[in-house]
Amino acid sequence: MTSSPPEGATVTEGVVLAHDYATQRGGAERVALWLARAFPGSPMYTTLYDPADTFPEFGALQLRTTPLNRVATLRRHHRLALPLLAPAITSQHIEADVLVASSSGWAHGYRGAKRTIVYCHAPARWLYQRDRYLGGRLGDAVAHRARTAAARAVLSSLSPALKRWDAAAARRADVYLANSTVTQRALLETYGITAEVLPPPPSLVPAGGEREVAGVGDGFLLCVARLLPYKNVDAIISAIQLLGDRQLVVVGDGPDRGRLQSLARVSGHGVKMLGRVDDDELRWLYRHTAALVAASHEDYGLSPLEAGAFGRPSVVLRAGGYLDTVVDGVNGIFFDSTDAVAIAAAIEQVLLQTWDAEQVSAHAARFSPSRFISQLQRVVAGVAHDGGGR
């Protein structure tokens, strides 16, 4: 269940949590749920909450949303709220000993706690990696290009003010934790902040129910990603078209879905777009896939760890967060560009190679939930002991 204190009210807690918005199903949302497990009973502040589009576990938390949450359109399309999020967070004052904020651009802006720890997934991509975030290829549909151009125009007009707000919020934090070495470098370059790396664990583990997904054949390849241009799912679809005799199953939803479905139709029966699936179905897919394929520029490579927990190898772009979570020849192999030919060649290689499922699983086990929780609790205890505040 969720609750919001009266507008203008403050709440005094020991440890409180924050997350940008609980409106989608992604790696950042899974990490926010790990924070809740590390500090059970702590309230979680967030701008927007859409139970239909995020993980059901958020429904068990004490969520405290902003007044923006009353607007159904913003709950369903959080990007429309972009001009309103910074002032909404600034106005929602917190009184607490320690705030632990899961942030990729917003939650680090909550104010009022004596101490603030930011667990950073990435400095705001829409501010500092706009071209990659909005993406777009030469073959995009006209409507898609028009939406991208409109988004660029809005972000260009808002960026100076948002960058000032973002930098001020970052400076107020007492401790920054980074999810990967990529994010650690980005924090240093963007803010001059030195952060400790604390990689999150895979949230989807074999212990749990499984349910078969109809229409999926043996030996399929799996792509798990939010359908955004920078995820490069279109490049993977093109690679499958080159292979000809392999099925690709795509799990995920997002604003790029219509364009990708058009590409999938061109490929015939080789691509199956499932949209969102529940965890029981995703476990079944991970257990029965031949390999995971990922071509995005990620700040943290979470999906190879999820696949690895089921003993399945990954084929990933040699870049970004995948360099932290994939060891070539141990739990997967790399390709060096998002060119369809390079991806297809890497897929053929991973399918020809014999993989030791126990070795693959053992690598994923190094990123354990217990290690993540104990290290996070250590940081919070240290900050709380210091006292003081900003």
Secondary structure, DSSP 8 states (H G I E B T S, - for coil): -B----TT---EEEEEEEES-BSS-SHHHHHHHHHHHHSTT--EEES-B-TTTS-GGGGGS-EEE-GGGG-HHHHH-GGGGHHHHHHHHHHS--EEEEEEEEESSSGGG----SEEEEEES-S-HHHHSHHHHH---TT--HHHHHHHHHHHHHHHHHHHHHHHHHHHHHHH-SEEEESSHHHHHHHHHHH----EE-----S--SSS-----TT--TT-EEEE----GGG-HHHHHHHHHHH-S--EEEE---TTHHHHHHHHHHTGGGEEEEE---HHHHHHHHHH-SEEEE-S--SS--HHHHHHHTT--EEEESSTTHHHH--BTTTEEEESSS-HHHHHHHHHHHHHS---HHHHHHHHHTS-HHHHHHHHHHHHHHHHHH----
